[in-house]
């Protein structure tokens, strides 16, 4: 996103429907959900809350505590 040219306008996606369509088109190009996020924000100006609602949540794996003996 830092390499985006500020003088080159990017399409704006605000609707969850349009964001979902863009994500479907970008999925074959991306190897992971974080790559989809990067491609989406590089190619479009997006509502980040709408993107977060569309993309699946990536929950961290729980680290179980060792049992004290």
Buried (B, 14 or more C-beta within 10 A) or exposed (E): EEEEEEEEEBEEBEEBEBBBEBBEEBEEEBEEBEEBBBBBBEBBEBBEEBBEEBBEEEEEEEEEEEEEE
